[in-house]
Amino acid sequence: MKSYFFAENQSNIVTELKVASVHTSSTVDWKGKVVAIIFFRGCDFKCPYCQNYRLLEPGENMEPADVEEILRRDSRFLDGVVLSGGEPLLQPDGVSYLLRFSRELGLACGLQTNGNSPEELSSLLEQRIIDGLFIDVKTMLEPRHYRSVSGVDDDGIAKRVRESIQHGVRARREGKLGYLEARTTVFPGISDSPDIIAAIAGEVDGVDRLVLQQGRPENAPDTFSRNPRPVPREELLSLAAVAKRLLPEVGVRSRAGGEEEI
């Protein structure tokens, strides 16, 4: 199928868009909205517990026109779209293209990122094509912790994630962004410490909301040998109470409790 968007916008042609799949209806990825989730392939992190680890591997990609067709077909049932992954900002041109196309359909545009590409994020925020920004903050923003959790031997990651948070907070304050959320996926023995959650809460001051998500070790790669059980909902609520001392809005997302506010 010919892509109308590409045909009419030759200067914005994306020669290779690495999209693995589109999930056409989610009610948990953007509070209060029904959204489509577009999963980009590839990531610059190698988190040992990654639940989307198959997206890190080469694989078959969707045709851009097919992604467009899905969004056109379902747009009347949706409030918005969220670009996820993998890591979308490894393909900034593809992100820009899909955000602009989605806006043409009248959809709110969300982006989920690991925060490791602050320059690309800043450029998109300046273009005012992101309505909702969701930054994964995997642990306290200290080089040793981020090296371990990200699986990448790079002392600069924590600094870049902090810069991305600051870009989001600034854009939110200047009216260039409608909603800013930090997300921490909590795994046993990795991010389930009150001290780590308190440190994260201190770093994300200025966001609209922090969400603690229940990590699912059973969905991680076989090489991940930590505690095979997820952190229980009750412990997540206790950790969220720690964050709530520092932030106005804190949520918990778990299998047993669904979406809960603290």
C-alpha positions as CSV (number, residue, x, y, z in Angstrom):
1,M,0.0,0.0,0.0
2,K,1.3,3.4,-0.9
3,S,1.9,5.7,2.0
4,Y,0.1,9.0,1.7
5,F,2.2,10.6,4.4
6,F,5.4,9.7,2.6
7,A,4.1,10.7,-0.8
8,E,3.0,14.2,0.4
9,N,6.0,14.8,2.6
10,Q,9.1,13.9,0.6
11,S,11.4,15.9,2.8
12,N,10.4,13.7,5.8
13,I,10.9,10.3,4.2
14,V,12.2,7.7,6.6
15,T,14.2,5.2,4.7
16,E,14.1,2.5,7.3
17,L,11.6,2.5,10.2
18,K,12.3,-0.3,12.6
19,V,8.9,-1.0,14.1
20,A,8.4,-4.5,15.5
21,S,4.7,-4.4,16.3
22,V,1.7,-2.2,17.2
23,H,-0.5,-3.0,20.1
24,T,-3.8,-1.4,19.2
25,S,-5.5,-0.9,22.6
26,S,-3.9,-0.2,26.0
27,T,-5.5,1.5,29.0
28,V,-2.5,1.4,31.3
29,D,0.3,3.1,29.4
30,W,-1.2,6.6,29.7
31,K,-3.4,7.4,32.6
32,G,-7.0,8.2,31.5
33,K,-6.4,7.4,27.9
34,V,-6.9,4.5,25.5
35,V,-3.8,4.4,23.3
36,A,-2.0,2.3,20.7
37,I,1.5,1.3,21.6
38,I,4.1,1.2,18.8
39,F,7.1,-0.9,19.7
40,F,10.4,0.2,18.1
41,R,13.1,-2.4,17.6
42,G,16.6,-1.9,19.1
43,C,18.0,-0.4,22.3
44,D,21.2,1.0,23.6
45,F,20.8,-0.7,27.0
46,K,21.2,-4.3,27.9
47,C,19.2,-4.5,31.1
48,P,19.5,-8.0,32.4
49,Y,15.8,-8.2,33.3
50,C,14.4,-6.6,30.2
51,Q,10.9,-7.9,29.5
52,N,11.0,-6.7,25.9
53,Y,14.4,-8.3,25.2
54,R,13.3,-9.8,21.9
55,L,13.1,-6.2,20.6
56,L,16.9,-5.9,21.0
57,E,17.5,-8.6,18.4
58,P,17.3,-8.1,14.6
59,G,13.9,-9.2,13.3
60,E,11.2,-8.5,10.8
61,N,10.0,-4.9,10.7
62,M,6.7,-3.5,9.7
63,E,6.3,-1.4,6.6
64,P,5.7,2.3,7.4
65,A,2.5,2.2,5.3
66,D,1.1,-0.7,7.4
67,V,1.8,1.2,10.6
68,E,-0.1,4.2,9.1
69,E,-3.0,2.0,8.1
70,I,-3.4,0.6,11.6
71,L,-3.5,4.1,13.1
72,R,-5.9,5.3,10.5
73,R,-8.2,2.3,11.0
74,D,-8.3,2.5,14.8
75,S,-7.9,6.3,15.4
76,R,-11.6,6.8,16.0
77,F,-11.4,4.3,19.0
78,L,-8.2,5.8,20.4
79,D,-7.3,8.9,22.5
80,G,-3.6,8.7,21.6
81,V,-0.5,6.8,20.6
82,V,2.6,6.0,22.7
83,L,6.0,5.2,21.0
84,S,7.9,2.6,23.1
85,G,10.4,-0.1,22.6
86,G,13.2,-1.0,22.6
87,E,14.3,2.6,22.6
88,P,12.5,4.9,20.1
89,L,15.0,7.8,20.2
90,L,17.6,5.6,18.5
91,Q,15.4,6.4,15.4
92,P,14.7,10.1,15.9
93,D,13.5,10.6,12.3
94,G,11.1,7.7,12.7
95,V,9.8,9.1,16.0
96,S,9.2,12.5,14.4
97,Y,7.4,11.0,11.4
98,L,5.1,8.9,13.5
99,L,4.3,11.7,16.0
100,R,3.5,14.1,13.2
101,F,1.4,11.5,11.4
102,S,-0.5,10.7,14.6
103,R,-1.2,14.4,15.3
104,E,-2.7,14.6,11.8
105,L,-5.2,11.9,12.9
106,G,-6.1,14.0,16.0
107,L,-4.3,11.7,18.4
108,A,-2.5,12.7,21.5
109,C,1.2,11.8,21.1
110,G,3.3,10.1,23.8
111,L,6.9,9.0,23.9
112,Q,8.5,6.5,26.3
113,T,12.3,6.7,26.6
114,N,15.1,5.4,28.7
115,G,16.5,8.9,28.8
116,N,19.9,8.2,27.3
117,S,19.4,10.5,24.3
118,P,18.8,14.0,25.8
119,E,19.7,15.9,22.7
120,E,17.3,14.1,20.5
121,L,14.6,14.5,23.2
122,S,15.2,18.2,23.5
123,S,14.9,18.7,19.8
124,L,11.5,16.9,19.7
125,L,10.2,18.9,22.7
126,E,11.2,22.1,21.1
127,Q,9.1,21.1,18.1
128,R,6.1,20.7,20.4
129,I,5.1,17.4,18.9
130,I,5.1,15.4,22.2
131,D,2.0,15.7,24.4
132,G,3.0,13.1,27.0
133,L,6.6,12.1,28.0
134,F,7.3,8.9,30.0
135,I,10.9,8.5,31.2
136,D,12.1,5.2,32.6
137,V,14.3,5.9,35.6
138,K,15.7,2.5,36.4
139,T,17.6,3.2,39.6
140,M,19.2,6.1,41.4
141,L,21.1,8.4,39.1
142,E,24.6,7.4,40.2
143,P,27.1,5.9,37.6
144,R,27.8,2.7,39.5
145,H,24.1,1.8,39.9
146,Y,23.2,2.7,36.3
147,R,26.1,0.7,34.9
148,S,24.8,-2.4,36.7
149,V,21.1,-1.9,35.9
150,S,21.6,-0.9,32.2
151,G,24.1,-3.6,31.4
152,V,26.3,-0.9,29.7
153,D,29.8,0.1,31.0
154,D,29.3,3.9,30.6
155,D,29.6,6.3,33.4
156,G,27.8,9.0,31.4
157,I,24.4,7.3,31.4
158,A,23.2,8.7,34.8
159,K,24.1,12.2,33.7
160,R,22.2,11.9,30.4
161,V,19.1,10.5,32.1
162,R,19.2,13.4,34.5
163,E,19.5,15.8,31.5
164,S,16.5,14.2,29.9
165,I,14.4,14.7,33.1
166,Q,15.5,18.3,33.2
167,H,14.5,18.8,29.6
168,G,11.1,17.4,30.3
169,V,10.6,19.5,33.5
170,R,11.6,22.6,31.6
171,A,9.3,21.9,28.7
172,R,6.5,21.2,31.1
173,R,7.0,24.5,32.8
174,E,7.2,26.4,29.5
175,G,4.0,24.9,28.2
176,K,5.7,22.8,25.5
177,L,4.6,19.5,27.1
178,G,1.3,18.5,28.5
179,Y,2.2,15.7,30.8
180,L,5.5,14.3,32.3
181,E,5.8,10.9,34.0
182,A,8.7,9.1,35.5
183,R,8.5,5.3,35.7
184,T,10.5,2.8,37.7
185,T,10.1,-0.9,37.2
186,V,10.8,-2.6,40.5
187,F,12.6,-5.9,40.5
188,P,13.7,-8.0,43.5
189,G,17.2,-7.2,44.6
190,I,17.6,-4.4,42.0
191,S,15.3,-1.5,42.7
192,D,13.2,-2.6,45.7
193,S,15.1,-0.6,48.3
194,P,13.5,2.3,50.1
195,D,16.8,4.2,49.8
196,I,16.8,3.8,46.0
197,I,13.2,4.8,45.6
198,A,13.8,7.9,47.8
199,A,16.8,8.8,45.7
200,I,14.8,8.5,42.5
201,A,11.9,10.6,43.9
202,G,14.4,13.3,44.7
203,E,15.8,13.3,41.2
204,V,12.4,13.5,39.4
205,D,11.1,16.5,41.3
206,G,9.0,18.5,38.8
207,V,7.3,15.6,37.1
208,D,3.6,15.2,37.2
209,R,3.7,11.7,38.5
210,L,6.1,8.9,39.5
211,V,4.8,5.3,38.8
212,L,6.3,2.2,40.4
213,Q,5.7,-0.7,38.1
214,Q,5.8,-4.4,39.2
215,G,8.6,-6.0,37.3
216,R,7.8,-9.6,36.0
217,P,11.0,-11.7,36.4
218,E,9.2,-14.6,34.7
219,N,9.2,-12.5,31.5
220,A,12.9,-11.7,31.7
221,P,15.6,-13.6,29.7
222,D,16.6,-17.0,30.9
223,T,20.0,-15.5,31.8
224,F,18.3,-13.4,34.5
225,S,18.8,-15.5,37.6
226,R,17.6,-13.1,40.4
227,N,14.6,-13.9,42.6
228,P,12.0,-15.4,40.2
229,R,9.0,-13.9,42.1
230,P,7.9,-10.3,41.5
231,V,8.0,-7.7,44.3
232,P,4.5,-8.1,46.0
233,R,1.9,-5.4,45.7
234,E,2.1,-4.6,49.4
235,E,5.9,-3.9,49.2
236,L,5.3,-1.7,46.1
237,L,2.7,0.3,48.1
238,S,5.3,0.7,50.9
239,L,7.9,1.9,48.5
240,A,5.4,4.3,46.9
241,A,4.7,5.8,50.4
242,V,8.4,6.6,50.6
243,A,8.3,8.4,47.3
244,K,5.0,10.2,48.3
245,R,6.9,12.1,51.0
246,L,8.8,13.9,48.3
247,L,6.3,14.0,45.3
248,P,2.7,15.1,45.0
249,E,1.5,12.2,42.8
250,V,2.8,8.6,43.0
251,G,1.1,5.6,41.5
252,V,1.6,1.8,41.7
253,R,1.0,-0.6,38.8
254,S,0.7,-4.3,39.7
255,R,-1.0,-7.4,38.5
256,A,-3.0,-7.8,41.7
257,G,-4.0,-4.2,42.1
258,G,-4.0,-2.7,38.6
259,E,-3.5,1.0,38.6
260,E,-3.5,2.6,42.1
261,E,-2.8,6.0,43.4
262,I,-1.1,6.6,46.7
